[in-house]
């Protein structure tokens, strides 16, 4: 009996020691070697891309950066704001985080203001968003597609020192977009063109938003029936523009210049839009990749990409779809800063030596 008891106690002690070793390795040692476990807001590596023209070979350094995601879309937006806007800013755009159509028009406005976009949940300014607002210290705040605006205004006045708060939320996303367009005109003095995108599909507008922001083009929306609302037509008239870039929609619009980009699906359209952007002032020098399975990460990245005419590539199910992968590979030699927003697996796949063309 005593011998059996000693045997059982020996097994228990051995099991305890082995568990302790396992816990220590898993908790403290493995994270040092596992790229997928992000320990900081941004993890940067430097990669050399070799470009071989017909007569010379040039090796160019490129930063590959993994921007860590938060626990949800709202904390991720705050993390992206910290990364893209490390210093204080004069203005911030707060957009409703529930629906794409309520928020997408915020991107070119934010670019006009040189401001980040933060997303708000239905309850308003929660602790992590409030902390980021305090860090940024804006004197002006614009509300776009935000519910319970009166509550949010009160929360902002408790957080910030006498902020100027302007509500640009309409009765629906179409009206909200027109209010934002009018504010852009007031900020910029003139608007030369509008972007028209579908209200029920966000990938196309996410791809177009950095160009729209860099050019000062408001984003207006067209409903699923492809019949442009009267309020939108009135907005175009009041903006005094006679040129439009239409992405992902066959809606009719009578202007002097209408360019239309529509592919076989949303991601094919996004590739057409990005190629168009690269030919019209945008650059692959600063490229970011964010999920295109939902809108929030790409939307908040668009705001800081607009600052230097960057490019956003939307991923699908953790991968770049074929038309976007082709664009990426064709322009890899031009990229100097490549950011992956909460996509550690894709970063590892695309930046490994075997993955490079």
C-alpha positions as CSV (number, residue, x, y, z in Angstrom):
1,X,0.0,0.0,0.0
2,X,2.8,2.4,1.0
3,X,4.6,1.6,-2.3
4,X,1.5,2.4,-4.3
5,X,1.0,5.7,-2.5
6,X,4.6,6.7,-3.2
7,X,4.1,5.8,-6.9
8,X,1.0,8.0,-7.1
9,X,2.7,10.9,-5.4
10,X,5.7,10.5,-7.7
11,X,3.5,10.8,-10.7
12,X,1.7,13.8,-9.3
13,X,5.0,15.6,-8.7
14,X,6.3,14.8,-12.1
15,X,3.1,16.0,-13.8
16,X,3.4,19.2,-11.8
17,X,6.9,19.8,-12.9
18,X,6.1,19.1,-16.5
19,X,3.1,21.5,-16.5
20,X,5.3,24.2,-15.0
21,X,7.9,23.8,-17.7
22,X,5.1,23.8,-20.4
23,X,3.5,26.9,-19.0
24,X,6.8,28.8,-18.8
25,X,7.7,27.9,-22.4
26,X,4.2,28.7,-23.7
27,X,3.7,31.9,-21.7
28,X,7.2,33.5,-21.9
29,X,9.4,31.8,-24.4
30,X,7.3,31.0,-27.5
31,X,5.9,34.5,-27.9
32,X,9.4,35.7,-28.5
33,X,9.5,33.5,-31.7
34,X,5.9,33.5,-32.8
35,X,5.2,36.2,-35.4
36,X,1.4,35.7,-35.1
37,X,1.3,36.8,-31.4
38,X,1.6,40.5,-31.7
39,X,3.1,42.0,-28.5
40,X,3.0,45.6,-29.5
41,X,0.9,48.0,-31.5
42,X,3.2,47.8,-34.6
43,X,5.8,45.2,-35.3
44,X,8.2,46.3,-38.1
45,X,10.7,44.2,-40.1
46,X,12.9,45.5,-43.0
47,X,12.9,43.5,-46.2
48,X,15.0,43.9,-49.3
49,X,13.2,43.7,-52.7
50,X,15.4,43.1,-55.7
51,X,14.3,44.9,-58.9
52,X,15.9,43.7,-62.1
53,X,15.4,45.9,-65.1
54,X,16.9,44.9,-68.4
55,X,20.4,46.2,-67.6
56,X,20.8,46.7,-63.9
57,X,19.9,45.1,-60.6
58,X,18.8,47.3,-57.7
59,X,18.0,46.2,-54.1
60,X,15.5,48.4,-52.3
61,X,14.7,48.3,-48.5
62,X,11.0,48.0,-47.6
63,X,9.4,48.2,-44.2
64,X,6.9,45.4,-43.5
65,X,4.7,46.4,-40.6
66,X,2.1,44.4,-38.7
67,X,-0.4,46.8,-37.0
68,X,-2.1,44.9,-34.1
69,X,-5.8,44.7,-34.0
70,X,-7.9,45.4,-30.9
71,X,-10.6,43.3,-29.3
72,X,-13.2,44.7,-31.7
73,X,-13.6,47.3,-34.5
74,X,-13.7,50.2,-32.1
75,X,-10.5,49.4,-30.3
76,X,-8.8,48.6,-33.6
77,X,-9.8,52.0,-34.9
78,X,-8.2,53.6,-31.8
79,X,-5.0,51.5,-32.4
80,X,-4.8,52.5,-36.0
81,X,-5.3,56.2,-35.0
82,X,-2.4,55.9,-32.6
83,X,-0.2,54.4,-35.3
84,X,-1.3,56.7,-38.1
85,X,-1.5,59.9,-36.1
86,X,1.2,59.6,-33.3
87,X,1.0,63.3,-32.4
88,X,-2.0,65.5,-31.5
89,X,-4.4,66.7,-34.2
90,X,-6.6,69.8,-34.6
91,X,-9.7,67.7,-35.6
92,X,-11.2,64.3,-35.3
93,X,-14.0,62.6,-37.3
94,X,-16.2,60.3,-35.3
95,X,-18.2,57.9,-37.5
96,X,-20.9,55.4,-36.6
97,X,-19.3,52.0,-36.5
98,X,-22.3,49.9,-37.1
99,X,-22.9,50.2,-40.9
100,X,-20.5,51.0,-43.8
101,X,-22.9,53.4,-45.5
102,X,-23.1,55.6,-42.4
103,X,-19.3,55.9,-42.2
104,X,-17.7,55.8,-45.6
105,X,-18.2,59.5,-46.4
106,X,-16.1,60.3,-43.3
107,X,-12.8,59.4,-45.1
108,X,-12.4,62.3,-47.5
109,X,-13.7,64.7,-44.9
110,X,-11.0,63.4,-42.5
111,X,-8.4,63.8,-45.2
112,X,-9.5,67.4,-45.8
113,X,-9.1,68.1,-42.1
114,X,-5.9,66.0,-41.8
115,X,-7.7,64.1,-39.1
116,X,-8.2,60.4,-38.1
117,X,-11.4,58.6,-38.1
118,X,-12.6,56.9,-34.9
119,X,-15.6,54.6,-34.8
120,X,-18.4,54.9,-32.2
121,X,-20.5,52.1,-30.9
122,X,-24.2,52.7,-30.2
123,X,-23.6,53.7,-26.6
124,X,-21.3,56.5,-27.6
125,X,-17.8,57.3,-26.4
126,X,-16.5,54.4,-24.3
127,X,-13.3,54.4,-22.2
128,X,-10.8,53.3,-24.9
129,X,-12.2,55.8,-27.4
130,X,-12.2,58.5,-24.8
131,X,-8.6,57.8,-24.0
132,X,-7.6,58.2,-27.6
133,X,-9.6,61.4,-28.0
134,X,-7.7,62.8,-25.0
135,X,-4.4,61.8,-26.4
136,X,-5.2,63.4,-29.8
137,X,-6.6,66.6,-28.1
138,X,-8.7,68.0,-31.0
139,X,-10.4,71.3,-30.8
140,X,-12.9,70.3,-33.5
141,X,-15.0,67.1,-33.7
142,X,-17.2,66.1,-36.6
143,X,-20.0,63.4,-36.1
144,X,-20.8,61.4,-39.2
145,X,-23.6,58.8,-39.1
146,X,-23.7,58.9,-35.3
147,X,-26.7,57.9,-33.3
148,X,-27.6,59.6,-30.0
149,X,-25.7,62.7,-31.1
150,X,-26.8,64.8,-28.1
151,X,-25.3,62.1,-25.7
152,X,-22.1,62.0,-27.7
153,X,-21.8,65.8,-27.6
154,X,-22.2,65.8,-23.8
155,X,-19.5,63.0,-23.5
156,X,-17.1,65.0,-25.7
157,X,-17.5,68.2,-23.6
158,X,-16.7,66.1,-20.5
159,X,-13.6,64.8,-22.2
160,X,-12.2,67.7,-24.1
161,X,-11.6,71.3,-23.4
162,X,-14.4,73.3,-25.0
163,X,-14.5,71.4,-28.3
164,X,-16.4,72.6,-31.3
165,X,-18.7,69.7,-32.2
166,X,-20.5,69.6,-35.5
167,X,-23.1,66.9,-36.3
168,X,-23.2,65.9,-40.0
169,X,-25.7,63.0,-39.5
170,X,-28.7,63.0,-41.8
171,X,-31.9,61.0,-41.8
172,X,-30.2,58.2,-43.8
173,X,-26.8,57.5,-45.2
174,X,-27.5,59.2,-48.5
175,X,-28.4,62.5,-46.7
176,X,-25.4,62.1,-44.4
177,X,-23.1,61.8,-47.4
178,X,-24.5,65.1,-48.8
179,X,-24.0,66.9,-45.5
180,X,-20.4,65.7,-45.4
181,X,-19.9,66.8,-49.0
182,X,-21.1,70.3,-48.2
183,X,-18.7,70.4,-45.2
184,X,-15.9,69.4,-47.4
185,X,-16.6,72.2,-49.8
186,X,-16.7,74.6,-46.9
187,X,-13.3,73.4,-45.7
188,X,-11.6,73.2,-49.1
189,X,-13.2,76.1,-50.8
190,X,-14.0,74.1,-53.9
191,X,-14.8,70.5,-55.0
192,X,-13.8,69.4,-58.5
193,X,-15.3,65.9,-58.6
194,X,-17.4,63.4,-56.7
195,X,-17.1,59.6,-56.2
196,X,-20.3,57.7,-56.5
197,X,-20.3,54.2,-54.8
198,X,-22.9,51.6,-54.0
199,X,-24.5,51.8,-50.5
200,X,-24.8,48.1,-50.2
201,X,-21.2,47.0,-51.1
202,X,-18.2,48.5,-49.3
203,X,-15.1,46.9,-51.0
204,X,-15.3,49.3,-54.0
205,X,-15.5,52.4,-51.8
206,X,-12.8,51.2,-49.5
207,X,-10.5,51.0,-52.5
208,X,-11.5,54.4,-53.8
209,X,-11.4,56.3,-50.5
210,X,-7.7,57.0,-50.3
211,X,-7.7,58.6,-53.8
212,X,-10.9,60.5,-52.9
213,X,-9.3,61.8,-49.8
214,X,-6.1,62.8,-51.4
215,X,-8.0,64.6,-54.2
216,X,-10.7,66.2,-52.0
217,X,-13.5,64.3,-53.7
218,X,-16.6,63.6,-51.6
219,X,-18.1,60.1,-51.6
220,X,-21.8,60.0,-52.4
221,X,-23.9,56.9,-52.3
222,X,-26.3,55.2,-54.7
223,X,-29.0,52.7,-53.4
224,X,-29.3,49.1,-54.4
225,X,-31.9,49.9,-57.1
226,X,-29.2,52.1,-58.8
227,X,-31.5,55.1,-58.9
228,X,-29.7,58.1,-57.5
229,X,-31.6,59.9,-54.8
230,X,-32.9,63.4,-55.4
231,X,-30.9,64.7,-52.4
232,X,-27.7,63.3,-54.0
233,X,-28.5,65.0,-57.3
234,X,-29.2,68.2,-55.5
235,X,-25.9,67.9,-53.6
236,X,-24.0,67.5,-56.9
237,X,-25.7,70.6,-58.3
238,X,-24.9,72.6,-55.2
239,X,-21.2,71.5,-55.2
240,X,-21.1,72.8,-58.8
241,X,-19.2,69.8,-60.1
242,X,-19.6,68.3,-63.5
243,X,-17.4,65.3,-63.1
244,X,-17.8,62.0,-61.4
245,X,-16.0,58.7,-60.8
246,X,-18.5,55.9,-60.5
247,X,-17.2,52.7,-58.9
248,X,-19.2,49.4,-58.7
249,X,-22.4,50.9,-60.1
250,X,-24.2,51.3,-63.4
251,X,-26.4,54.1,-62.0
252,X,-27.1,56.8,-64.6
253,X,-25.7,60.3,-64.0
254,X,-25.8,63.1,-66.5
255,X,-22.6,65.1,-66.2
256,X,-20.1,66.3,-68.7
257,X,-17.5,63.8,-67.5
258,X,-18.4,60.4,-66.0
259,X,-15.8,57.7,-65.6
260,X,-17.1,54.3,-64.6
261,X,-15.2,51.4,-63.1
262,X,-17.1,48.1,-62.7
263,X,-15.5,44.7,-62.6
264,X,-16.9,41.1,-62.5
265,X,-17.3,41.4,-58.7
266,X,-16.4,43.7,-55.9
267,X,-12.8,42.7,-55.6
268,X,-12.2,42.8,-59.3
269,X,-13.7,46.3,-59.2
270,X,-11.4,47.2,-56.4
271,X,-8.4,46.2,-58.5
272,X,-9.7,48.4,-61.4
273,X,-10.1,51.3,-58.9
274,X,-6.6,50.8,-57.5
275,X,-5.0,50.6,-60.9
276,X,-6.9,53.8,-61.9
277,X,-5.7,55.5,-58.6
278,X,-2.1,54.6,-59.3
279,X,-2.4,56.3,-62.7
280,X,-4.0,59.4,-61.2
281,X,-1.7,60.5,-58.4
282,X,-1.8,57.6,-55.9
283,X,1.3,55.5,-55.3
284,X,2.1,52.0,-54.1
285,X,5.0,53.5,-52.2
286,X,2.8,53.4,-49.1
287,X,0.5,50.3,-49.3
288,X,-1.7,48.9,-46.6
289,X,-3.7,45.6,-46.6
290,X,-6.8,45.2,-44.6
291,X,-9.7,42.8,-44.6
292,X,-12.3,43.4,-47.2
293,X,-14.7,40.9,-45.4
294,X,-15.9,43.9,-43.3
295,X,-15.4,47.6,-43.6
296,X,-14.1,49.1,-40.3
297,X,-10.3,48.3,-40.5
298,X,-10.0,49.5,-44.1
299,X,-12.0,52.6,-43.5
300,X,-9.9,53.9,-40.6
301,X,-6.7,53.1,-42.5
302,X,-8.0,55.0,-45.5
303,X,-7.9,58.2,-43.5
304,X,-4.1,58.2,-42.9
305,X,-3.3,56.6,-46.3
306,X,-4.9,59.7,-47.9
307,X,-2.2,61.9,-46.3
308,X,0.5,60.7,-48.7
309,X,-1.5,59.3,-51.6
310,X,-1.3,55.6,-50.5
311,X,-3.1,52.5,-51.6
312,X,-5.4,50.1,-49.7
313,X,-5.6,46.5,-50.9
314,X,-8.7,44.7,-49.5
315,X,-8.2,41.0,-48.6
316,X,-10.8,38.3,-48.8
317,X,-10.8,35.6,-46.2
318,X,-7.3,36.4,-45.2
319,X,-5.9,36.3,-48.7
320,X,-5.5,38.7,-51.6
321,X,-7.9,37.8,-54.4
322,X,-6.2,37.0,-57.7
323,X,-6.7,40.5,-59.4
324,X,-5.4,42.2,-56.3
325,X,-2.5,39.8,-55.8
326,X,-1.5,40.4,-59.4
327,X,-1.5,44.2,-58.7
328,X,0.6,43.6,-55.5
329,X,3.2,41.5,-57.3
330,X,3.4,43.8,-60.3
331,X,4.1,46.8,-58.0
332,X,6.1,45.2,-55.2
333,X,9.3,46.9,-56.3
334,X,7.6,50.3,-55.8
335,X,6.5,49.6,-52.2
336,X,8.6,51.2,-49.4
337,X,6.1,50.8,-46.5
338,X,3.8,47.8,-46.5
339,X,1.3,47.6,-43.6
340,X,-0.9,44.7,-42.6
341,X,-3.8,45.6,-40.4
342,X,-4.5,42.8,-38.0
343,X,-3.5,40.2,-40.7
344,X,-0.4,38.4,-39.2
345,X,-0.9,35.3,-41.3
346,X,-1.1,37.2,-44.5
347,X,2.0,39.2,-43.6
348,X,4.0,36.0,-43.0
349,X,2.7,34.6,-46.3
350,X,3.4,37.6,-48.5
351,X,6.7,38.7,-47.0
352,X,8.5,35.3,-46.7
353,X,11.4,35.0,-49.2
354,X,9.7,32.2,-51.0
355,X,6.5,34.2,-51.6
356,X,8.3,37.1,-53.3
357,X,8.4,37.1,-57.1
